[in-house]
Amino acid sequence: MLDELRRGAAEDTFDFDEAESEAEGAIVVEEDLEEKVDRLFLGMTAVERMFLSLFFFLVVVVIGILLLLVTGRIQF
C-alpha cells in the first residue's frame, strides 16, 4: 500500500504546458476516471462495503446492550 503511494507521488508531475490542446487534456481526464473506477477499496464493491458496515454496526449494538445488561444499567 505504501509502495503504491510512493509510486503515485513519484509519477505525479505538475507540468502545465499551455501548448497542450484541450482535447488531449480531456482524454487524460477520462483515463484517470476509468482508473479510479477500476480501483476497489479493500477489494470490495460498494454493496459489499455497505453490508460490512451494517454488520459492524449491529455487532456494536449487540455488545453495547449486553454490557448494559451485565452492569445492571438496564433490566428486562
mmCIF file of the N, C-alpha and C atoms, coordinates in Angstrom:
data_MODEL
# 
_entry.id   MODEL 
# 
loop_
_atom_site.group_PDB 
_atom_site.id 
_atom_site.type_symbol 
_atom_site.label_atom_id 
_atom_site.label_alt_id 
_atom_site.label_comp_id 
_atom_site.label_asym_id 
_atom_site.label_entity_id 
_atom_site.label_seq_id 
_atom_site.pdbx_PDB_ins_code 
_atom_site.Cartn_x 
_atom_site.Cartn_y 
_atom_site.Cartn_z 
_atom_site.occupancy 
_atom_site.B_iso_or_equiv 
_atom_site.pdbx_formal_charge 
_atom_site.auth_seq_id 
_atom_site.auth_comp_id 
_atom_site.auth_asym_id 
_atom_site.auth_atom_id 
_atom_site.pdbx_PDB_model_num 
ATOM 1   N N  . MET A 1 1  ? 0.820   -1.174 0.000   1.00 0.00 ? 1  MET A N  1 
ATOM 2   C CA . MET A 1 1  ? 0.000   0.000  0.000   1.00 0.00 ? 1  MET A CA 1 
ATOM 3   C C  . MET A 1 1  ? 0.875   1.251  0.000   1.00 0.00 ? 1  MET A C  1 
ATOM 4   N N  . LEU A 1 2  ? 1.878   1.295  0.867   1.00 0.00 ? 2  LEU A N  1 
ATOM 5   C CA . LEU A 1 2  ? 2.743   2.457  0.906   1.00 0.00 ? 2  LEU A CA 1 
ATOM 6   C C  . LEU A 1 2  ? 3.590   2.566  -0.358  1.00 0.00 ? 2  LEU A C  1 
ATOM 7   N N  . ASP A 1 3  ? 3.962   1.416  -0.915  1.00 0.00 ? 3  ASP A N  1 
ATOM 8   C CA . ASP A 1 3  ? 4.732   1.451  -2.152  1.00 0.00 ? 3  ASP A CA 1 
ATOM 9   C C  . ASP A 1 3  ? 3.928   2.079  -3.285  1.00 0.00 ? 3  ASP A C  1 
ATOM 10  N N  . GLU A 1 4  ? 2.634   1.747  -3.348  1.00 0.00 ? 4  GLU A N  1 
ATOM 11  C CA . GLU A 1 4  ? 1.782   2.341  -4.371  1.00 0.00 ? 4  GLU A CA 1 
ATOM 12  C C  . GLU A 1 4  ? 1.676   3.848  -4.183  1.00 0.00 ? 4  GLU A C  1 
ATOM 13  N N  . LEU A 1 5  ? 1.609   4.286  -2.928  1.00 0.00 ? 5  LEU A N  1 
ATOM 14  C CA . LEU A 1 5  ? 1.535   5.710  -2.646  1.00 0.00 ? 5  LEU A CA 1 
ATOM 15  C C  . LEU A 1 5  ? 2.815   6.418  -3.077  1.00 0.00 ? 5  LEU A C  1 
ATOM 16  N N  . ARG A 1 6  ? 3.952   5.808  -2.803  1.00 0.00 ? 6  ARG A N  1 
ATOM 17  C CA . ARG A 1 6  ? 5.230   6.396  -3.212  1.00 0.00 ? 6  ARG A CA 1 
ATOM 18  C C  . ARG A 1 6  ? 5.335   6.475  -4.733  1.00 0.00 ? 6  ARG A C  1 
ATOM 19  N N  . ARG A 1 7  ? 4.932   5.381  -5.398  1.00 0.00 ? 7  ARG A N  1 
ATOM 20  C CA . ARG A 1 7  ? 4.986   5.384  -6.862  1.00 0.00 ? 7  ARG A CA 1 
ATOM 21  C C  . ARG A 1 7  ? 4.059   6.451  -7.433  1.00 0.00 ? 7  ARG A C  1 
ATOM 22  N N  . GLY A 1 8  ? 2.879   6.583  -6.848  1.00 0.00 ? 8  GLY A N  1 
ATOM 23  C CA . GLY A 1 8  ? 1.933   7.581  -7.323  1.00 0.00 ? 8  GLY A CA 1 
ATOM 24  C C  . GLY A 1 8  ? 2.470   8.993  -7.145  1.00 0.00 ? 8  GLY A C  1 
ATOM 25  N N  . ALA A 1 9  ? 3.150   9.237  -6.027  1.00 0.00 ? 9  ALA A N  1 
ATOM 26  C CA . ALA A 1 9  ? 3.719   10.560 -5.784  1.00 0.00 ? 9  ALA A CA 1 
ATOM 27  C C  . ALA A 1 9  ? 4.872   10.830 -6.737  1.00 0.00 ? 9  ALA A C  1 
ATOM 28  N N  . ALA A 1 10 ? 5.639   9.806  -7.051  1.00 0.00 ? 10 ALA A N  1 
ATOM 29  C CA . ALA A 1 10 ? 6.771   9.979  -7.960  1.00 0.00 ? 10 ALA A CA 1 
ATOM 30  C C  . ALA A 1 10 ? 6.293   10.215 -9.394  1.00 0.00 ? 10 ALA A C  1 
ATOM 31  N N  . GLU A 1 11 ? 5.148   9.631  -9.753  1.00 0.00 ? 11 GLU A N  1 
ATOM 32  C CA . GLU A 1 11 ? 4.631   9.765  -11.116 1.00 0.00 ? 11 GLU A CA 1 
ATOM 33  C C  . GLU A 1 11 ? 3.907   11.093 -11.331 1.00 0.00 ? 11 GLU A C  1 
ATOM 34  N N  . ASP A 1 12 ? 3.450   11.717 -10.265 1.00 0.00 ? 12 ASP A N  1 
ATOM 35  C CA . ASP A 1 12 ? 2.735   12.988 -10.405 1.00 0.00 ? 12 ASP A CA 1 
ATOM 36  C C  . ASP A 1 12 ? 3.679   14.069 -10.901 1.00 0.00 ? 12 ASP A C  1 
ATOM 37  N N  . THR A 1 13 ? 3.264   14.693 -11.983 1.00 0.00 ? 13 THR A N  1 
ATOM 38  C CA . THR A 1 13 ? 4.021   15.832 -12.493 1.00 0.00 ? 13 THR A CA 1 
ATOM 39  C C  . THR A 1 13 ? 3.082   17.005 -12.591 1.00 0.00 ? 13 THR A C  1 
ATOM 40  N N  . PHE A 1 14 ? 3.591   18.158 -12.284 1.00 0.00 ? 14 PHE A N  1 
ATOM 41  C CA . PHE A 1 14 ? 2.776   19.353 -12.321 1.00 0.00 ? 14 PHE A CA 1 
ATOM 42  C C  . PHE A 1 14 ? 3.265   20.280 -13.421 1.00 0.00 ? 14 PHE A C  1 
ATOM 43  N N  . ASP A 1 15 ? 3.492   19.704 -14.585 1.00 0.00 ? 15 ASP A N  1 
ATOM 44  C CA . ASP A 1 15 ? 3.893   20.485 -15.748 1.00 0.00 ? 15 ASP A CA 1 
ATOM 45  C C  . ASP A 1 15 ? 2.635   20.906 -16.492 1.00 0.00 ? 15 ASP A C  1 
ATOM 46  N N  . PHE A 1 16 ? 2.343   22.172 -16.443 1.00 0.00 ? 16 PHE A N  1 
ATOM 47  C CA . PHE A 1 16 ? 1.170   22.688 -17.128 1.00 0.00 ? 16 PHE A CA 1 
ATOM 48  C C  . PHE A 1 16 ? 1.638   23.390 -18.395 1.00 0.00 ? 16 PHE A C  1 
ATOM 49  N N  . ASP A 1 17 ? 1.595   22.647 -19.476 1.00 0.00 ? 17 ASP A N  1 
ATOM 50  C CA . ASP A 1 17 ? 2.039   23.173 -20.754 1.00 0.00 ? 17 ASP A CA 1 
ATOM 51  C C  . ASP A 1 17 ? 0.854   23.825 -21.442 1.00 0.00 ? 17 ASP A C  1 
ATOM 52  N N  . GLU A 1 18 ? 0.961   25.102 -21.714 1.00 0.00 ? 18 GLU A N  1 
ATOM 53  C CA . GLU A 1 18 ? -0.146  25.817 -22.340 1.00 0.00 ? 18 GLU A CA 1 
ATOM 54  C C  . GLU A 1 18 ? -0.327  25.417 -23.794 1.00 0.00 ? 18 GLU A C  1 
ATOM 55  N N  . ALA A 1 19 ? 0.676   24.821 -24.396 1.00 0.00 ? 19 ALA A N  1 
ATOM 56  C CA . ALA A 1 19 ? 0.579   24.414 -25.792 1.00 0.00 ? 19 ALA A CA 1 
ATOM 57  C C  . ALA A 1 19 ? -0.275  23.160 -25.946 1.00 0.00 ? 19 ALA A C  1 
ATOM 58  N N  . GLU A 1 20 ? -0.513  22.476 -24.849 1.00 0.00 ? 20 GLU A N  1 
ATOM 59  C CA . GLU A 1 20 ? -1.304  21.246 -24.909 1.00 0.00 ? 20 GLU A CA 1 
ATOM 60  C C  . GLU A 1 20 ? -2.748  21.592 -25.240 1.00 0.00 ? 20 GLU A C  1 
ATOM 61  N N  . SER A 1 21 ? -3.323  20.869 -26.149 1.00 0.00 ? 21 SER A N  1 
ATOM 62  C CA . SER A 1 21 ? -4.694  21.181 -26.573 1.00 0.00 ? 21 SER A CA 1 
ATOM 63  C C  . SER A 1 21 ? -5.696  20.692 -25.532 1.00 0.00 ? 21 SER A C  1 
ATOM 64  N N  . GLU A 1 22 ? -6.895  21.256 -25.592 1.00 0.00 ? 22 GLU A N  1 
ATOM 65  C CA . GLU A 1 22 ? -7.930  20.870 -24.638 1.00 0.00 ? 22 GLU A CA 1 
ATOM 66  C C  . GLU A 1 22 ? -8.404  19.443 -24.874 1.00 0.00 ? 22 GLU A C  1 
ATOM 67  N N  . ALA A 1 23 ? -8.387  18.994 -26.101 1.00 0.00 ? 23 ALA A N  1 
ATOM 68  C CA . ALA A 1 23 ? -8.823  17.634 -26.401 1.00 0.00 ? 23 ALA A CA 1 
ATOM 69  C C  . ALA A 1 23 ? -7.904  16.611 -25.745 1.00 0.00 ? 23 ALA A C  1 
ATOM 70  N N  . GLU A 1 24 ? -6.616  16.856 -25.760 1.00 0.00 ? 24 GLU A N  1 
ATOM 71  C CA . GLU A 1 24 ? -5.684  15.935 -25.121 1.00 0.00 ? 24 GLU A CA 1 
ATOM 72  C C  . GLU A 1 24 ? -5.909  15.911 -23.620 1.00 0.00 ? 24 GLU A C  1 
ATOM 73  N N  . GLY A 1 25 ? -6.201  17.049 -23.029 1.00 0.00 ? 25 GLY A N  1 
ATOM 74  C CA . GLY A 1 25 ? -6.475  17.117 -21.597 1.00 0.00 ? 25 GLY A CA 1 
ATOM 75  C C  . GLY A 1 25 ? -7.720  16.329 -21.227 1.00 0.00 ? 25 GLY A C  1 
ATOM 76  N N  . ALA A 1 26 ? -8.728  16.362 -22.093 1.00 0.00 ? 26 ALA A N  1 
ATOM 77  C CA . ALA A 1 26 ? -9.956  15.620 -21.831 1.00 0.00 ? 26 ALA A CA 1 
ATOM 78  C C  . ALA A 1 26 ? -9.700  14.123 -21.854 1.00 0.00 ? 26 ALA A C  1 
ATOM 79  N N  . ILE A 1 27 ? -8.838  13.673 -22.740 1.00 0.00 ? 27 ILE A N  1 
ATOM 80  C CA . ILE A 1 27 ? -8.515  12.248 -22.811 1.00 0.00 ? 27 ILE A CA 1 
ATOM 81  C C  . ILE A 1 27 ? -7.824  11.805 -21.524 1.00 0.00 ? 27 ILE A C  1 
ATOM 82  N N  . VAL A 1 28 ? -6.930  12.615 -21.022 1.00 0.00 ? 28 VAL A N  1 
ATOM 83  C CA . VAL A 1 28 ? -6.229  12.274 -19.780 1.00 0.00 ? 28 VAL A CA 1 
ATOM 84  C C  . VAL A 1 28 ? -7.214  12.179 -18.633 1.00 0.00 ? 28 VAL A C  1 
ATOM 85  N N  . VAL A 1 29 ? -8.181  13.084 -18.575 1.00 0.00 ? 29 VAL A N  1 
ATOM 86  C CA . VAL A 1 29 ? -9.171  13.063 -17.506 1.00 0.00 ? 29 VAL A CA 1 
ATOM 87  C C  . VAL A 1 29 ? -10.004 11.797 -17.597 1.00 0.00 ? 29 VAL A C  1 
ATOM 88  N N  . GLU A 1 30 ? -10.409 11.410 -18.814 1.00 0.00 ? 30 GLU A N  1 
ATOM 89  C CA . GLU A 1 30 ? -11.186 10.189 -18.982 1.00 0.00 ? 30 GLU A CA 1 
ATOM 90  C C  . GLU A 1 30 ? -10.390 8.973  -18.528 1.00 0.00 ? 30 GLU A C  1 
ATOM 91  N N  . GLU A 1 31 ? -9.106  8.932  -18.852 1.00 0.00 ? 31 GLU A N  1 
ATOM 92  C CA . GLU A 1 31 ? -8.274  7.810  -18.433 1.00 0.00 ? 31 GLU A CA 1 
ATOM 93  C C  . GLU A 1 31 ? -8.149  7.772  -16.917 1.00 0.00 ? 31 GLU A C  1 
ATOM 94  N N  . ASP A 1 32 ? -7.992  8.935  -16.278 1.00 0.00 ? 32 ASP A N  1 
ATOM 95  C CA . ASP A 1 32 ? -7.912  8.990  -14.820 1.00 0.00 ? 32 ASP A CA 1 
ATOM 96  C C  . ASP A 1 32 ? -9.215  8.517  -14.193 1.00 0.00 ? 32 ASP A C  1 
ATOM 97  N N  . LEU A 1 33 ? -10.339 8.905  -14.793 1.00 0.00 ? 33 LEU A N  1 
ATOM 98  C CA . LEU A 1 33 ? -11.644 8.499  -14.269 1.00 0.00 ? 33 LEU A CA 1 
ATOM 99  C C  . LEU A 1 33 ? -11.803 6.993  -14.354 1.00 0.00 ? 33 LEU A C  1 
ATOM 100 N N  . GLU A 1 34 ? -11.424 6.395  -15.476 1.00 0.00 ? 34 GLU A N  1 
ATOM 101 C CA . GLU A 1 34 ? -11.517 4.948  -15.621 1.00 0.00 ? 34 GLU A CA 1 
ATOM 102 C C  . GLU A 1 34 ? -10.627 4.248  -14.612 1.00 0.00 ? 34 GLU A C  1 
ATOM 103 N N  . GLU A 1 35 ? -9.444  4.798  -14.362 1.00 0.00 ? 35 GLU A N  1 
ATOM 104 C CA . GLU A 1 35 ? -8.527  4.190  -13.410 1.00 0.00 ? 35 GLU A CA 1 
ATOM 105 C C  . GLU A 1 35 ? -9.119  4.240  -12.003 1.00 0.00 ? 35 GLU A C  1 
ATOM 106 N N  . LYS A 1 36 ? -9.780  5.344  -11.636 1.00 0.00 ? 36 LYS A N  1 
ATOM 107 C CA . LYS A 1 36 ? -10.382 5.460  -10.320 1.00 0.00 ? 36 LYS A CA 1 
ATOM 108 C C  . LYS A 1 36 ? -11.568 4.523  -10.166 1.00 0.00 ? 36 LYS A C  1 
ATOM 109 N N  . VAL A 1 37 ? -12.333 4.329  -11.222 1.00 0.00 ? 37 VAL A N  1 
ATOM 110 C CA . VAL A 1 37 ? -13.488 3.444  -11.160 1.00 0.00 ? 37 VAL A CA 1 
ATOM 111 C C  . VAL A 1 37 ? -13.036 2.000  -11.004 1.00 0.00 ? 37 VAL A C  1 
ATOM 112 N N  . ASP A 1 38 ? -11.937 1.628  -11.639 1.00 0.00 ? 38 ASP A N  1 
ATOM 113 C CA . ASP A 1 38 ? -11.467 0.255  -11.566 1.00 0.00 ? 38 ASP A CA 1 
ATOM 114 C C  . ASP A 1 38 ? -10.924 -0.107 -10.188 1.00 0.00 ? 38 ASP A C  1 
ATOM 115 N N  . ARG A 1 39 ? -10.447 0.881  -9.430  1.00 0.00 ? 39 ARG A N  1 
ATOM 116 C CA . ARG A 1 39 ? -9.915  0.600  -8.105  1.00 0.00 ? 39 ARG A CA 1 
ATOM 117 C C  . ARG A 1 39 ? -11.046 0.311  -7.126  1.00 0.00 ? 39 ARG A C  1 
ATOM 118 N N  . LEU A 1 40 ? -10.837 -0.680 -6.283  1.00 0.00 ? 40 LEU A N  1 
ATOM 119 C CA . LEU A 1 40 ? -11.815 -1.016 -5.269  1.00 0.00 ? 40 LEU A CA 1 
ATOM 120 C C  . LEU A 1 40 ? -11.185 -0.819 -3.896  1.00 0.00 ? 40 LEU A C  1 
ATOM 121 N N  . PHE A 1 41 ? -11.934 -0.259 -2.969  1.00 0.00 ? 41 PHE A N  1 
ATOM 122 C CA . PHE A 1 41 ? -11.443 -0.073 -1.614  1.00 0.00 ? 41 PHE A CA 1 
ATOM 123 C C  . PHE A 1 41 ? -11.480 -1.404 -0.885  1.00 0.00 ? 41 PHE A C  1 
ATOM 124 N N  . LEU A 1 42 ? -10.340 -1.871 -0.441  1.00 0.00 ? 42 LEU A N  1 
ATOM 125 C CA . LEU A 1 42 ? -10.175 -3.152 0.239   1.00 0.00 ? 42 LEU A CA 1 
ATOM 126 C C  . LEU A 1 42 ? -10.642 -4.321 -0.628  1.00 0.00 ? 42 LEU A C  1 
ATOM 127 N N  . GLY A 1 43 ? -10.663 -4.129 -1.920  1.00 0.00 ? 43 GLY A N  1 
ATOM 128 C CA . GLY A 1 43 ? -11.054 -5.197 -2.833  1.00 0.00 ? 43 GLY A CA 1 
ATOM 129 C C  . GLY A 1 43 ? -12.537 -5.506 -2.814  1.00 0.00 ? 43 GLY A C  1 
ATOM 130 N N  . MET A 1 44 ? -13.350 -4.579 -2.331  1.00 0.00 ? 44 MET A N  1 
ATOM 131 C CA . MET A 1 44 ? -14.788 -4.823 -2.231  1.00 0.00 ? 44 MET A CA 1 
ATOM 132 C C  . MET A 1 44 ? -15.553 -3.789 -3.046  1.00 0.00 ? 44 MET A C  1 
ATOM 133 N N  . THR A 1 45 ? -16.723 -4.198 -3.485  1.00 0.00 ? 45 THR A N  1 
ATOM 134 C CA . THR A 1 45 ? -17.603 -3.269 -4.176  1.00 0.00 ? 45 THR A CA 1 
ATOM 135 C C  . THR A 1 45 ? -18.353 -2.436 -3.146  1.00 0.00 ? 45 THR A C  1 
ATOM 136 N N  . ALA A 1 46 ? -19.101 -1.462 -3.607  1.00 0.00 ? 46 ALA A N  1 
ATOM 137 C CA . ALA A 1 46 ? -19.839 -0.581 -2.703  1.00 0.00 ? 46 ALA A CA 1 
ATOM 138 C C  . ALA A 1 46 ? -20.880 -1.360 -1.893  1.00 0.00 ? 46 ALA A C  1 
ATOM 139 N N  . VAL A 1 47 ? -21.540 -2.305 -2.522  1.00 0.00 ? 47 VAL A N  1 
ATOM 140 C CA . VAL A 1 47 ? -22.567 -3.095 -1.826  1.00 0.00 ? 47 VAL A CA 1 
ATOM 141 C C  . VAL A 1 47 ? -21.928 -3.958 -0.741  1.00 0.00 ? 47 VAL A C  1 
ATOM 142 N N  . GLU A 1 48 ? -20.789 -4.562 -1.048  1.00 0.00 ? 48 GLU A N  1 
ATOM 143 C CA . GLU A 1 48 ? -20.103 -5.380 -0.052  1.00 0.00 ? 48 GLU A CA 1 
ATOM 144 C C  . GLU A 1 48 ? -19.659 -4.536 1.138   1.00 0.00 ? 48 GLU A C  1 
ATOM 145 N N  . ARG A 1 49 ? -19.163 -3.329 0.877   1.00 0.00 ? 49 ARG A N  1 
ATOM 146 C CA . ARG A 1 49 ? -18.750 -2.436 1.968   1.00 0.00 ? 49 ARG A CA 1 
ATOM 147 C C  . ARG A 1 49 ? -19.953 -2.015 2.811   1.00 0.00 ? 49 ARG A C  1 
ATOM 148 N N  . MET A 1 50 ? -21.113 -1.812 2.160   1.00 0.00 ? 50 MET A N  1 
ATOM 149 C CA . MET A 1 50 ? -22.312 -1.435 2.893   1.00 0.00 ? 50 MET A CA 1 
ATOM 150 C C  . MET A 1 50 ? -22.723 -2.541 3.853   1.00 0.00 ? 50 MET A C  1 
ATOM 151 N N  . PHE A 1 51 ? -22.745 -3.787 3.377   1.00 0.00 ? 51 PHE A N  1 
ATOM 152 C CA . PHE A 1 51 ? -23.122 -4.899 4.242   1.00 0.00 ? 51 PHE A CA 1 
ATOM 153 C C  . PHE A 1 51 ? -22.116 -5.089 5.369   1.00 0.00 ? 51 PHE A C  1 
ATOM 154 N N  . LEU A 1 52 ? -20.853 -4.884 5.099   1.00 0.00 ? 52 LEU A N  1 
ATOM 155 C CA . LEU A 1 52 ? -19.833 -4.998 6.133   1.00 0.00 ? 52 LEU A CA 1 
ATOM 156 C C  . LEU A 1 52 ? -20.029 -3.918 7.199   1.00 0.00 ? 52 LEU A C  1 
ATOM 157 N N  . SER A 1 53 ? -20.327 -2.694 6.788   1.00 0.00 ? 53 SER A N  1 
ATOM 158 C CA . SER A 1 53 ? -20.544 -1.630 7.765   1.00 0.00 ? 53 SER A CA 1 
ATOM 159 C C  . SER A 1 53 ? -21.816 -1.892 8.581   1.00 0.00 ? 53 SER A C  1 
ATOM 160 N N  . LEU A 1 54 ? -22.859 -2.403 7.962   1.00 0.00 ? 54 LEU A N  1 
ATOM 161 C CA . LEU A 1 54 ? -24.076 -2.754 8.710   1.00 0.00 ? 54 LEU A CA 1 
ATOM 162 C C  . LEU A 1 54 ? -23.796 -3.873 9.708   1.00 0.00 ? 54 LEU A C  1 
ATOM 163 N N  . PHE A 1 55 ? -22.986 -4.853 9.305   1.00 0.00 ? 55 PHE A N  1 
ATOM 164 C CA . PHE A 1 55 ? -22.629 -5.948 10.199  1.00 0.00 ? 55 PHE A CA 1 
ATOM 165 C C  . PHE A 1 55 ? -21.876 -5.414 11.409  1.00 0.00 ? 55 PHE A C  1 
ATOM 166 N N  . PHE A 1 56 ? -20.897 -4.540 11.190  1.00 0.00 ? 56 PHE A N  1 
ATOM 167 C CA . PHE A 1 56 ? -20.142 -3.961 12.306  1.00 0.00 ? 56 PHE A CA 1 
ATOM 168 C C  . PHE A 1 56 ? -21.051 -3.138 13.222  1.00 0.00 ? 56 PHE A C  1 
ATOM 169 N N  . PHE A 1 57 ? -21.977 -2.389 12.636  1.00 0.00 ? 57 PHE A N  1 
ATOM 170 C CA . PHE A 1 57 ? -22.912 -1.602 13.433  1.00 0.00 ? 57 PHE A CA 1 
ATOM 171 C C  . PHE A 1 57 ? -23.748 -2.505 14.334  1.00 0.00 ? 57 PHE A C  1 
ATOM 172 N N  . LEU A 1 58 ? -24.290 -3.585 13.772  1.00 0.00 ? 58 LEU A N  1 
ATOM 173 C CA . LEU A 1 58 ? -25.107 -4.494 14.570  1.00 0.00 ? 58 LEU A CA 1 
ATOM 174 C C  . LEU A 1 58 ? -24.291 -5.172 15.669  1.00 0.00 ? 58 LEU A C  1 
ATOM 175 N N  . VAL A 1 59 ? -23.049 -5.515 15.388  1.00 0.00 ? 59 VAL A N  1 
ATOM 176 C CA . VAL A 1 59 ? -22.187 -6.124 16.403  1.00 0.00 ? 59 VAL A CA 1 
ATOM 177 C C  . VAL A 1 59 ? -21.965 -5.153 17.553  1.00 0.00 ? 59 VAL A C  1 
ATOM 178 N N  . VAL A 1 60 ? -21.715 -3.892 17.243  1.00 0.00 ? 60 VAL A N  1 
ATOM 179 C CA . VAL A 1 60 ? -21.501 -2.883 18.287  1.00 0.00 ? 60 VAL A CA 1 
ATOM 180 C C  . VAL A 1 60 ? -22.773 -2.687 19.110  1.00 0.00 ? 60 VAL A C  1 
ATOM 181 N N  . VAL A 1 61 ? -23.919 -2.682 18.480  1.00 0.00 ? 61 VAL A N  1 
ATOM 182 C CA . VAL A 1 61 ? -25.189 -2.516 19.188  1.00 0.00 ? 61 VAL A CA 1 
ATOM 183 C C  . VAL A 1 61 ? -25.426 -3.697 20.127  1.00 0.00 ? 61 VAL A C  1 
ATOM 184 N N  . VAL A 1 62 ? -25.220 -4.904 19.653  1.00 0.00 ? 62 VAL A N  1 
ATOM 185 C CA . VAL A 1 62 ? -25.446 -6.093 20.486  1.00 0.00 ? 62 VAL A CA 1 
ATOM 186 C C  . VAL A 1 62 ? -24.478 -6.112 21.663  1.00 0.00 ? 62 VAL A C  1 
ATOM 187 N N  . ILE A 1 63 ? -23.215 -5.843 21.420  1.00 0.00 ? 63 ILE A N  1 
ATOM 188 C CA . ILE A 1 63 ? -22.234 -5.826 22.512  1.00 0.00 ? 63 ILE A CA 1 
ATOM 189 C C  . ILE A 1 63 ? -22.575 -4.728 23.515  1.00 0.00 ? 63 ILE A C  1 
ATOM 190 N N  . GLY A 1 64 ? -23.019 -3.564 23.033  1.00 0.00 ? 64 GLY A N  1 
ATOM 191 C CA . GLY A 1 64 ? -23.411 -2.475 23.932  1.00 0.00 ? 64 GLY A CA 1 
ATOM 192 C C  . GLY A 1 64 ? -24.583 -2.856 24.814  1.00 0.00 ? 64 GLY A C  1 
ATOM 193 N N  . ILE A 1 65 ? -25.587 -3.470 24.224  1.00 0.00 ? 65 ILE A N  1 
ATOM 194 C CA . ILE A 1 65 ? -26.757 -3.893 25.004  1.00 0.00 ? 65 ILE A CA 1 
ATOM 195 C C  . ILE A 1 65 ? -26.354 -4.954 26.027  1.00 0.00 ? 65 ILE A C  1 
ATOM 196 N N  . LEU A 1 66 ? -25.524 -5.903 25.629  1.00 0.00 ? 66 LEU A N  1 
ATOM 197 C CA . LEU A 1 66 ? -25.073 -6.926 26.577  1.00 0.00 ? 66 LEU A CA 1 
ATOM 198 C C  . LEU A 1 66 ? -24.292 -6.318 27.738  1.00 0.00 ? 66 LEU A C  1 
ATOM 199 N N  . LEU A 1 67 ? -23.428 -5.350 27.449  1.00 0.00 ? 67 LEU A N  1 
ATOM 200 C CA . LEU A 1 67 ? -22.685 -4.702 28.529  1.00 0.00 ? 67 LEU A CA 1 
ATOM 201 C C  . LEU A 1 67 ? -23.618 -3.936 29.466  1.00 0.00 ? 67 LEU A C  1 
ATOM 202 N N  . LEU A 1 68 ? -24.638 -3.283 28.929  1.00 0.00 ? 68 LEU A N  1 
ATOM 203 C CA . LEU A 1 68 ? -25.607 -2.594 29.775  1.00 0.00 ? 68 LEU A CA 1 
ATOM 204 C C  . LEU A 1 68 ? -26.378 -3.580 30.648  1.00 0.00 ? 68 LEU A C  1 
ATOM 205 N N  . LEU A 1 69 ? -26.725 -4.740 30.103  1.00 0.00 ? 69 LEU A N  1 
ATOM 206 C CA . LEU A 1 69 ? -27.412 -5.764 30.894  1.00 0.00 ? 69 LEU A CA 1 
ATOM 207 C C  . LEU A 1 69 ? -26.510 -6.308 31.997  1.00 0.00 ? 69 LEU A C  1 
ATOM 208 N N  . VAL A 1 70 ? -25.255 -6.581 31.677  1.00 0.00 ? 70 VAL A N  1 
ATOM 209 C CA . VAL A 1 70 ? -24.326 -7.157 32.646  1.00 0.00 ? 70 VAL A CA 1 
ATOM 210 C C  . VAL A 1 70 ? -24.051 -6.178 33.780  1.00 0.00 ? 70 VAL A C  1 
ATOM 211 N N  . THR A 1 71 ? -23.922 -4.905 33.487  1.00 0.00 ? 71 THR A N  1 
ATOM 212 C CA . THR A 1 71 ? -23.638 -3.923 34.522  1.00 0.00 ? 71 THR A CA 1 
ATOM 213 C C  . THR A 1 71 ? -24.883 -3.491 35.284  1.00 0.00 ? 71 THR A C  1 
ATOM 214 N N  . GLY A 1 72 ? -26.061 -3.931 34.858  1.00 0.00 ? 72 GLY A N  1 
ATOM 215 C CA . GLY A 1 72 ? -27.294 -3.636 35.573  1.00 0.00 ? 72 GLY A CA 1 
ATOM 216 C C  . GLY A 1 72 ? -27.839 -2.250 35.275  1.00 0.00 ? 72 GLY A C  1 
ATOM 217 N N  . ARG A 1 73 ? -27.383 -1.606 34.222  1.00 0.00 ? 73 ARG A N  1 
ATOM 218 C CA . ARG A 1 73 ? -27.890 -0.268 33.885  1.00 0.00 ? 73 ARG A CA 1 
ATOM 219 C C  . ARG A 1 73 ? -29.298 -0.347 33.304  1.00 0.00 ? 73 ARG A C  1 
ATOM 220 N N  . ILE A 1 74 ? -29.608 -1.454 32.623  1.00 0.00 ? 74 ILE A N  1 
ATOM 221 C CA . ILE A 1 74 ? -30.970 -1.678 32.121  1.00 0.00 ? 74 ILE A CA 1 
ATOM 222 C C  . ILE A 1 74 ? -31.416 -3.056 32.543  1.00 0.00 ? 74 ILE A C  1 
ATOM 223 N N  . GLN A 1 75 ? -32.721 -3.221 32.645  1.00 0.00 ? 75 GLN A N  1 
ATOM 224 C CA . GLN A 1 75 ? -33.274 -4.522 33.035  1.00 0.00 ? 75 GLN A CA 1 
ATOM 225 C C  . GLN A 1 75 ? -34.490 -4.813 32.190  1.00 0.00 ? 75 GLN A C  1 
ATOM 226 N N  . PHE A 1 76 ? -34.718 -6.089 31.958  1.00 0.00 ? 76 PHE A N  1 
ATOM 227 C CA . PHE A 1 76 ? -35.901 -6.509 31.212  1.00 0.00 ? 76 PHE A CA 1 
ATOM 228 C C  . PHE A 1 76 ? -36.856 -7.187 32.125  1.00 0.00 ? 76 PHE A C  1 
# 
